[in-house]
Amino acid sequence: MPHKNGPASFELLPGIFKKNHGRYGHRRIHTELLNQGWAVAKKTVLKLIRALELLCQPSAPPRTRL
């Protein structure tokens, strides 16, 4: 099992973020890393995302007709 603060987890974050068109926040990225076999704490992922300045774009609200 890889080390939780290994450089590979730091390198994977931008790839996961870009692969999902900037829609994944820290919770989904944390889940994605767990699915790939990385043992990373939630707050570690949050800190790394803030350090890399990756901002999640919320999806647009549904358009309604008047």
C-alpha positions in Angstrom: 0.0 0.0 0.0 1.5 3.4 -1.0 2.4 5.9 1.7 -0.5 8.3 2.4 1.5 11.5 1.8 3.5 10.1 -1.1 4.3 12.4 -4.0 2.2 10.2 -6.3 -1.0 11.2 -4.6 0.0 14.8 -5.0 0.6 14.2 -8.7 -2.7 12.3 -9.2 -5.0 15.2 -8.0 -4.7 17.4 -11.0 -5.2 14.5 -13.3 -8.4 13.3 -11.5 -9.6 16.9 -11.5 -9.0 17.5 -15.2 -10.4 14.1 -16.2 -13.7 15.1 -14.7 -13.8 18.6 -16.2 -13.2 20.4 -13.0 -16.5 19.1 -11.5 -15.0 17.0 -8.7 -14.5 18.5 -5.3 -12.4 17.2 -2.4 -14.9 14.6 -1.4 -15.2 12.9 -4.8 -11.4 13.1 -5.4 -10.9 11.5 -2.0 -13.2 8.7 -3.0 -11.5 8.3 -6.3 -8.1 8.0 -4.6 -9.5 5.4 -2.2 -10.8 3.4 -5.2 -7.3 3.5 -6.8 -5.8 2.1 -3.6 -4.4 5.2 -2.0 -4.7 5.6 1.8 -5.2 9.4 2.0 -7.1 11.3 4.7 -9.9 13.6 3.7 -8.3 16.7 5.2 -5.0 15.9 3.4 -6.8 15.8 0.0 -8.5 19.1 1.0 -5.2 20.7 1.9 -3.6 19.5 -1.3 -6.5 20.8 -3.4 -6.2 24.2 -1.7 -2.4 24.3 -2.2 -2.9 23.5 -6.0 -5.7 26.1 -6.2 -8.1 23.7 -7.9 -11.6 25.2 -7.6 -14.6 23.0 -8.3 -17.1 24.5 -10.8 -20.6 23.9 -9.6 -23.0 22.6 -12.3 -25.4 25.1 -13.8 -28.9 25.1 -12.3 -31.6 23.7 -14.6 -33.2 26.2 -16.9 -36.9 26.7 -16.4 -39.4 28.2 -18.7 -41.6 31.0 -17.7 
